[in-house]
Amino acid sequence: MASGFRRSIACQLSRVLDLPPENLIKSISAVPISRKEEVADFQLSVDSLLENSNDHSRPDIQAQAMRLAEKLKCDTVVSEISTGQGTVNFKINRELLTKTVLQQVIKDGSKYGLKSELFSGLSQKKIVVEFSSPNVAKKFHVGHLRSTIIGNFIANLKEALGHQVTRINYLGDWGMQFGLLGTGFQLFGYEEKLQSNPLQHLFEVYVQVNKEAADDKSVAKSAHEFFQRLELGDVQALALWQKFRDLSIEEYIRIYKRLGVHFDEYSGESFYREKSQEVLKLLDSKGLLQKTIKGTAVVDLSGNGDPSSICTLMRSDGTSLYATRDLAAAIDRMDKYNFDTMIYVTDKGQKKHFQQVFQMLQIMGYDWAERCHHVPFGVVQGMKTRRGDVTFLEDVLNEIRLRMLQNMASVKTTKELENPQETAERVGLAALIIQSRGDTGVFLQYTHARLHSLEETFGCGYLNDFNTACLQEPQSVSILQHLLRFDEVLYRSSQDLQPRHIVSYLLTLSHLAAVAHKTLHIKDSPPEVAGARLHLFRAVRSVLANGMKLLGITPVCRM
């Protein structure tokens, strides 16, 4: 595997540089493939070596690279050593490269790339990921979808690396909107509509009562009173609220199932309405809580009255706010899960909110606040369906499934599908998850299905052994070099928790496979050549499937 080669190069370097191989491994990277020329397989960045050394005079990097290359020798693993821009380049013995990569991909299966020494010394951690977090009675909009996709990816990746992951969906199920909703339901609600389509009906009620409250002060007043009744634990108000919440969660679970996403815990702001009072007491006892003229309670995080660092934690009527409940939730989760890391996945608009929450935890004396991280993503452009603005995720899923069914109907092979609906759903979901410049998840699904059909058509004559000399065409070598990089791509994603590295890797892999599929024919080739090529395509399909599953996509075998 890649890492075996990396270690071999590191051992040779360690003798020349007098550094332990472990210090060198992460400075040796697989070279991205190039369309123009055949490139070396690995390179050592001299710059990254100097960063680790105490030599601050930074001599000429190019000269350093040349000097280092002269001291190294080719061996059974490395067949060529050269220099690039500040790098020493290594070309691996071609037959060894072919054999090792293909055997490793098949042998490691779904663990290929994860067993790399880039991950060595990784201890098992307890990780909490909070993601998706829609608001009951409001639209499940594209921002929530993005959070769901990225959060699911982070949880999948952490789990694949052997960590113990808890997935939490923290619902917006408390706050002034429930005052409006309670009042609105008493005015415009219908029990049967609530039962048959709760999310749709609650949303309609919410829109209508908001309009009324804007024009009629008495509606706004009764909404305020309803929320106060909730905060005080009024039995009737709470029973109505509970019904809204339960029906909504049932509906969400069904939709998440279609997305292939599950949660270990559905919690919500409502869980922390009492605990947020304890947070206020604790802040008060530390002398950190200040009352304003308006009667609200605030914390000044700057300590000098800087208005941008003032965080409000209680309204003048004593009701709690979003930030208070987030503090209470973090403290509660630490008690419950004793996590090593907690990750919040939301859009970057909430960056300041989380900075303040983490800072407040610190000043309250919780030094584990530094284990909390916010993973922000860019604000998402809204998706439009034919009916104008999208309101519900379910509409998006249905629309996209229909579109995929229509596309598939125009392809003659689709008629043989056992379950076209399910295939369309999986392909549609891939399109929803990966939407980058013209390349979509559909292309990944198509490539996977095509490679699968190759195996079905010709795979019965699989030889366990294959002749490496039959895979020396440039197209084969490019694929092998690309497969070599998978562990690095996983490593990079594990560092910054962004799926884009894996997405672009898989799209490149699919493009390489498409080119190879056109030129490296299996039909009418000598058995030895056909067998070796089948091995290559099987390895591509395996890595493609691994990457897709991490992204939350279920690969299809036919489409």
C-alpha positions in Angstrom: 0.0 0.0 0.0 0.9 3.6 -0.4 2.1 3.8 3.2 4.3 0.8 2.8 6.1 2.7 0.0 6.1 5.8 2.1 7.7 4.0 5.0 10.3 2.4 2.7 11.3 5.9 1.4 11.3 7.3 4.9 13.7 4.6 6.1 16.1 5.4 3.4 15.8 9.2 4.1 16.2 8.6 7.8 19.6 7.1 7.3 20.8 10.1 5.3 19.2 12.8 7.3 19.6 11.1 10.7 16.0 11.6 11.7 13.5 9.0 12.8 11.3 7.7 9.9 8.2 8.7 11.9 9.2 12.4 11.5 9.5 12.0 7.8 6.4 10.1 6.8 4.0 13.1 6.7 6.5 15.1 4.5 6.3 12.4 1.8 3.3 12.8 -0.3 1.8 11.0 -3.3 2.1 13.2 -6.4 -1.2 14.2 -8.0 -1.5 12.7 -11.5 -1.0 15.0 -14.5 -2.7 14.8 -17.9 0.3 16.2 -19.7 3.1 13.9 -18.5 3.8 10.8 -16.5 4.8 12.0 -13.0 6.8 10.4 -10.2 4.8 8.6 -7.5 6.0 10.3 -4.4 7.7 13.5 -3.5 9.4 14.9 -0.4 9.0 18.6 0.2 12.3 20.0 1.4 10.5 23.0 2.7 8.4 20.9 5.1 11.6 19.2 6.4 13.2 22.6 7.2 10.1 23.6 9.1 10.8 20.7 11.5 14.5 21.5 11.8 15.9 24.2 14.0 17.9 25.7 11.1 16.4 29.1 10.6 18.8 30.3 8.0 16.7 28.7 5.2 19.4 28.0 2.7 18.6 27.7 -1.0 15.9 25.0 -1.1 16.6 23.8 -4.7 20.3 23.3 -3.8 19.2 21.3 -0.7 17.0 19.1 -2.8 19.8 18.4 -5.3 22.3 17.6 -2.5 19.8 15.3 -0.8 18.9 13.5 -4.1 22.6 12.8 -4.7 23.0 11.0 -1.4 20.1 8.6 -2.0 20.2 5.4 -4.0 17.7 3.4 -6.0 16.7 0.0 -4.5 14.2 -2.8 -5.0 11.3 -0.3 -4.2 12.5 3.0 -5.7 13.5 2.8 -9.4 14.2 6.5 -10.1 15.1 9.5 -8.0 14.9 13.1 -9.4 14.3 16.6 -8.2 11.5 19.1 -8.8 10.7 22.6 -7.5 12.1 22.2 -4.0 11.2 18.5 -4.0 12.9 15.1 -4.2 10.8 12.8 -6.4 10.6 9.0 -6.2 9.4 6.6 -8.8 8.4 3.2 -7.5 9.3 0.0 -9.4 6.4 -0.3 -11.8 5.6 -4.0 -11.3 5.9 -3.7 -7.5 3.5 -0.6 -7.6 0.9 -2.5 -9.7 1.0 -5.7 -7.5 1.1 -3.9 -4.1 -1.7 -1.4 -4.8 -4.1 -3.9 -6.4 -3.6 -6.6 -3.7 -3.9 -4.0 -0.9 -7.2 -2.6 -2.3 -8.8 -6.0 -2.6 -7.4 -7.3 0.7 -8.3 -4.2 2.8 -11.8 -3.9 1.2 -13.7 -1.1 3.0 -10.7 -0.3 5.2 -8.4 0.6 2.3 -6.7 3.9 3.0 -7.8 3.9 6.7 -5.1 1.5 7.7 -2.4 3.8 6.5 0.4 4.9 8.8 -0.7 8.4 8.3 -3.3 7.4 10.9 -0.9 5.4 13.1 -0.8 6.4 16.8 -4.5 7.5 16.5 -6.2 6.7 19.8 -9.9 5.9 20.0 -11.8 9.0 21.0 -15.4 9.8 22.1 -16.8 12.2 19.6 -20.1 14.0 19.7 -21.4 15.5 16.4 -24.4 17.8 16.4 -25.8 18.4 13.0 -29.0 19.0 10.9 -30.9 20.7 13.8 -34.1 21.8 12.0 -36.7 24.0 13.7 -40.0 22.4 14.4 -42.7 24.3 12.4 -40.3 26.1 10.2 -38.9 25.1 6.7 -36.3 22.4 6.6 -34.3 24.6 4.3 -31.2 24.0 2.2 -28.9 25.1 5.1 -30.3 22.3 7.2 -29.7 19.9 4.3 -26.1 21.0 4.0 -25.6 20.6 7.7 -27.1 17.1 7.5 -24.9 16.1 4.6 -21.6 17.4 6.1 -22.4 16.3 9.6 -23.3 12.8 8.4 -20.0 12.7 6.5 -18.0 13.8 9.5 -19.7 11.2 11.7 -19.1 8.5 9.0 -15.4 9.4 8.6 -14.8 9.5 12.4 -16.5 6.1 12.8 -14.5 4.6 9.9 -11.3 5.7 11.7 -12.4 3.8 14.8 -13.8 6.5 17.0 -16.9 6.2 19.1 -19.3 8.7 17.6 -22.6 10.0 19.0 -24.9 11.7 16.4 -27.1 14.4 17.9 -30.0 16.2 16.2 -30.6 19.3 18.4 -34.0 20.5 17.4 -35.2 24.1 17.5 -38.2 23.1 19.6 -38.5 26.0 22.0 -38.6 29.7 22.0 -41.0 32.5 21.0 -42.0 30.7 17.8 -43.9 28.2 20.0 -45.9 31.1 21.5 -46.9 32.0 18.0 -47.6 28.4 17.0 -49.7 27.7 20.1 -51.8 30.8 19.5 -51.9 30.1 15.8 -53.1 26.6 16.2 -55.9 27.7 18.5 -57.0 30.2 15.8 -56.3 28.3 12.5 -55.4 24.7 13.3 -57.1 21.6 12.2 -56.5 18.3 14.1 -56.9 16.1 11.0 -54.4 18.1 8.9 -52.0 18.0 11.8 -52.2 14.2 11.9 -51.9 13.7 8.2 -49.1 16.1 7.3 -47.7 17.7 10.5 -44.8 19.6 9.1 -46.8 21.1 6.2 -49.7 22.1 8.5 -47.6 23.6 11.3 -45.7 25.6 8.7 -48.9 27.0 7.2 -50.2 27.9 10.7 -46.9 29.5 11.5 -46.9 31.7 8.3 -50.6 32.7 8.9 -50.1 33.7 12.6 -47.0 35.7 11.8 -49.1 37.7 9.3 -51.8 38.2 11.9 -49.4 39.2 14.7 -47.9 41.9 12.5 -51.3 43.6 12.1 -53.0 42.7 15.3 -51.2 43.6 18.7 -53.6 41.3 20.6 -52.4 38.2 18.7 -48.7 39.1 19.4 -49.7 39.6 23.1 -51.4 36.2 23.4 -48.4 34.5 21.6 -46.1 36.1 24.3 -48.4 34.9 27.0 -48.5 31.3 25.5 -44.7 31.1 25.6 -44.6 32.3 29.2 -47.1 29.6 30.1 -44.8 27.1 28.4 -41.8 28.4 30.3 -43.8 28.2 33.6 -44.8 24.6 32.8 -48.5 25.1 32.2 -50.0 21.6 31.6 -52.3 22.4 28.7 -49.8 24.5 26.8 -47.1 21.8 27.3 -49.4 19.0 26.0 -50.1 20.9 22.8 -46.4 21.7 22.4 -45.5 18.0 23.0 -47.9 16.9 20.3 -46.3 19.3 17.8 -42.9 18.0 18.7 -43.7 14.2 18.6 -45.5 14.4 15.3 -42.7 16.4 13.8 -40.0 14.1 14.9 -41.9 11.1 13.6 -42.0 12.8 10.2 -38.3 13.8 10.3 -37.2 10.2 11.1 -39.0 9.0 8.0 -37.4 11.6 5.8 -33.9 11.1 7.3 -34.3 7.4 6.5 -34.7 8.4 2.9 -31.5 10.4 3.2 -29.7 7.4 4.7 -29.1 9.4 7.9 -29.7 8.3 11.5 -29.2 9.9 14.9 -28.4 8.4 18.2 -30.2 11.2 20.1 -32.9 13.7 19.3 -32.6 16.4 21.9 -33.7 20.0 21.6 -33.6 23.4 23.2 -36.7 22.4 25.3 -34.6 19.9 27.3 -32.5 22.8 28.7 -35.2 25.3 29.8 -34.7 24.3 33.4 -31.0 23.7 33.2 -30.5 27.1 31.6 -31.7 28.6 34.9 -28.8 26.8 36.6 -26.4 28.3 34.1 -27.7 31.8 34.9 -27.3 31.1 38.6 -23.8 29.9 38.1 -22.8 33.0 36.1 -24.5 35.2 38.7 -22.6 33.5 41.6 -19.3 34.2 39.7 -20.3 37.9 39.4 -20.4 37.7 35.6 -24.1 38.4 35.0 -25.1 42.0 34.6 -28.6 43.5 34.5 -29.3 46.1 31.9 -31.7 49.1 32.2 -34.1 47.1 30.0 -34.1 44.3 32.5 -32.2 41.8 30.4 -29.3 39.8 31.8 -26.0 39.9 29.8 -22.4 38.8 30.0 -19.6 41.2 28.9 -17.0 38.9 27.3 -14.5 41.7 26.7 -14.7 43.0 30.3 -14.6 46.6 29.1 -18.1 47.2 27.7 -17.3 46.6 24.1 -20.8 46.3 22.6 -19.8 43.6 20.1 -18.8 41.3 23.0 -22.0 41.6 25.0 -24.0 38.4 25.0 -27.6 38.4 26.2 -28.7 35.4 28.2 -32.1 36.3 29.6 -35.0 38.4 28.4 -36.5 41.0 30.7 -39.5 38.7 31.4 -37.1 36.0 32.7 -37.4 33.7 29.7 -34.2 32.0 28.3 -32.5 32.5 25.0 -30.8 30.4 22.4 -27.2 31.0 23.8 -28.3 30.1 27.4 -29.7 26.8 26.2 -26.6 26.0 24.2 -24.5 26.5 27.3 -26.7 24.2 29.3 -26.7 21.6 26.5 -22.9 21.6 26.3 -22.5 21.1 30.0 -25.1 18.3 30.0 -23.4 16.5 27.1 -20.1 16.6 28.9 -21.7 15.0 32.0 -23.5 12.4 29.8 -20.8 11.5 27.2 -17.5 12.7 28.7 -16.5 13.5 25.1 -13.0 14.2 23.8 -14.3 16.3 21.0 -17.7 17.9 20.3 -18.4 19.2 16.8 -21.2 21.6 15.8 -22.0 21.7 12.0 -23.9 24.9 11.0 -23.6 27.6 8.5 -20.9 30.2 9.0 -23.5 32.8 10.0 -23.4 31.2 13.5 -19.6 31.5 13.8 -19.8 34.4 16.3 -22.5 32.7 18.4 -20.3 29.6 18.9 -17.2 31.7 19.7 -19.2 33.4 22.4 -20.6 30.1 23.8 -17.2 28.5 23.9 -15.7 31.7 25.5 -18.5 31.7 28.2 -17.8 28.0 29.0 -14.2 29.0 29.6 -15.0 31.8 31.9 -17.4 29.6 33.8 -14.4 27.4 34.6 -15.0 24.6 32.1 -11.6 24.0 30.6 -13.0 21.3 28.3 -14.5 24.2 26.2 -11.4 23.9 24.0 -12.6 20.4 22.9 -15.7 22.1 21.3 -15.4 23.0 17.6 -17.7 24.7 15.1 -17.4 23.5 11.5 -18.9 26.2 9.4 -20.0 25.9 5.8 -20.7 28.7 3.3 -24.2 30.0 3.0 -26.1 27.9 0.5 -27.9 29.2 -2.6 -31.5 28.1 -2.4 -32.7 25.2 -4.5 -35.8 25.9 -6.6 -38.3 23.3 -7.6 -40.9 23.8 -10.3 -43.4 25.0 -7.7 -41.3 28.0 -6.9 -39.4 28.1 -3.6 -38.7 24.8 -2.0 -40.4 24.4 1.4 -39.8 20.9 2.4 -37.0 18.4 2.0 -39.5 15.8 1.0 -40.5 17.9 -2.0 -36.9 18.1 -3.0 -36.4 14.3 -2.7 -39.6 13.5 -4.6 -38.7 16.0 -7.3 -35.2 14.7 -7.8 -36.4 11.1 -7.8 -38.9 11.9 -10.5 -36.2 13.7 -12.6 -33.9 10.6 -12.3 -36.7 8.2 -13.3 -37.3 10.4 -16.4 -33.6 10.4 -17.3 -33.3 6.7 -16.7 -36.4 5.9 -18.8 -34.6 7.3 -21.8 -31.8 4.7 -21.4 -32.6 1.3 -22.8 -30.9 -0.8 -20.0 -33.1 0.7 -17.4 -36.0 -1.5 -18.4 -34.3 -4.5 -16.8 -34.1 -2.8 -13.3 -35.8 -4.7 -10.5 -36.6 -1.6 -8.5 -36.3 1.6 -10.6 -37.8 3.7 -7.8 -35.1 2.7 -5.3 -32.3 3.2 -7.9 -33.7 6.6 -8.8 -33.8 7.5 -5.2 -30.1 6.6 -4.6 -28.9 8.3 -7.8 -31.0 11.3 -7.0 -29.5 11.5 -3.5 -26.0 11.3 -5.0 -27.0 14.3 -7.2 -28.2 16.2 -4.1 -25.1 15.5 -2.1 -22.6 16.3 -4.8 -23.3 19.4 -6.8 -20.1 20.8 -8.2 -19.4 22.5 -11.5 -21.1 20.3 -14.0 -19.9 17.2 -12.2 -22.5 15.6 -10.0 -22.9 12.5 -7.9 -24.8 11.0 -10.9 -21.5 10.6 -12.7 -20.1 8.6 -9.7 -23.1 6.4 -9.7 -23.0 5.8 -13.4 -19.2 4.9 -13.2 -19.9 2.5 -10.3 -22.7 0.8 -12.2 -20.7 0.5 -15.4 -17.7 -1.1 -13.6 -20.1 -3.4 -11.8 -21.5 -4.6 -15.1 -18.0 -5.3 -16.5 -17.4 -7.6 -13.5 -20.8 -9.3 -14.1 -20.1 -9.8 -17.8 -16.5 -11.0 -17.7 -15.8 -11.6 -14.0 -16.4 -15.4 -14.0 -12.9 -16.0 -15.3 -11.2 -14.1 -12.4 -7.7 -15.3 -11.7 -6.5 -14.7 -8.2 -3.1 -13.9 -9.6 -2.5 -11.5 -12.4 0.4 -10.5 -14.6 1.6 -7.1 -13.5 3.4 -6.7 -16.9 0.0 -6.4 -18.5 -0.8 -3.1 -16.7 1.9 -0.8 -17.9 -0.1 1.4 -20.3 -0.2 5.1 -19.2 -4.0 4.8 -18.4 -3.3 1.9 -16.0 -0.4 3.7 -14.4 -2.4 6.9 -13.8 -5.2 4.9 -12.1 -2.7 3.1 -9.9 -1.0 6.4 -8.9 -4.4 7.8 -8.1 -5.4 4.8 -6.0 -2.1 5.3 -4.1 -3.3 8.8 -2.9 -6.5 7.7 -1.3 -5.1 7.5 2.2 -3.7 11.0 1.9 -7.1 12.4 0.8 -8.8 10.6 3.8 -6.1 12.1 6.0 -6.7 15.6 4.7 -10.4 15.3 5.2 -9.9 14.0 8.8 -7.8 17.2 9.5 -10.2 19.9 8.2 -13.5 17.8 8.2 -14.4 19.0 4.7 -15.8 16.5 2.3 -14.5 18.4 -0.8 -11.2 16.5 -0.9 -12.9 13.1 -1.2 -15.4 14.5 -3.7 -12.8 15.8 -6.1 -10.7 12.6 -5.6 -13.7 10.4 -6.6 -14.6 12.6 -9.6 -11.0 12.3 -10.9 -11.0 8.6 -10.3 -14.3 8.3 -12.3 -12.8 10.4 -15.2 -9.7 8.2 -15.2 -11.9 5.1 -15.2 -14.0 6.5 -18.2 -10.8 7.0 -20.2 -9.4 3.6 -19.3 -12.8 1.9 -20.1 -12.6 3.3 -23.7 -9.0 2.2 -24.3 -8.3 -0.9 -22.1 -10.7 -3.4 -23.7 -11.4 -6.6 -22.0 -13.4 -8.2 -24.7 -11.2 -9.8 -27.4 -8.0 -9.3 -25.3 -5.8 -12.2 -24.5 -6.9 -13.9 -21.2 -3.9 -12.7 -19.3 -4.4 -9.1 -20.3 -8.2 -9.3 -19.8 -7.7 -10.7 -16.3 -5.2 -8.0 -15.3 -7.5 -5.2 -16.5 -10.5 -6.7 -14.7 -8.4 -6.6 -11.5 -7.7 -2.9 -12.1 -11.3 -2.0 -12.7 -12.4 -4.0 -9.7 -10.0 -2.0 -7.5 -11.4 1.3 -8.9 -14.9 0.2 -8.2 -14.0 -0.8 -4.6 -12.3 2.5 -3.8 -15.1 4.4 -5.5 -17.7 2.6 -3.3 -15.7 3.3 -0.1 -15.5 7.0 -0.8 -19.2 7.3 -1.8 -20.3 5.5 1.4 -18.3 8.0 3.5 -20.1 10.8 1.8 -23.4 9.2 2.6 -24.1 7.8 -0.9 -25.3 4.2 -1.4 -23.6 2.9 -4.7 -25.9 1.4 -7.2 -25.0 -1.6 -9.3 -27.3 -0.9 -12.2 -28.9 2.2 -13.6 
